[in-house]
Amino acid sequence: MAKTKATLRFEDYVKGIERLEPEEQLRLIEIISARLKKTLGGEKTRHHVTELEGLGADIWKMVDAQHYVTEERKSWD
C-alpha cells in the first residue's frame, strides 16, 4: 500500500505552535528568523547618523572645547 504525503496548511502550523512550550516557541522564532535572513540575502541594516551621538565622548571629557577650537584655529594661519 502506497503512503500519501500529507500537506500541512498554514493553520496546521499555527495550531502546532500553540502546543509548544514557550522555550520551544522562542527556538522556532530563531530558526525562522535565521532562514528568512538567508532567504532575503542578509540585507544590511540601514543606520542613521544620530546613532553616532556620544561616540568617543569619554575621550573629550577632560578637554575644554573652546580652548581646543581656539588652538586649532591658530594652527590654520
Secondary structure, 3 states (H helix, E strand, C coil): CCCCCCCCCHHHHHHHHHCCCHHHHHHHHHHHHHHHHHHCCCCCCCCCHHHHCCCCHHHHCCCCHHHHHHHHHHCCC
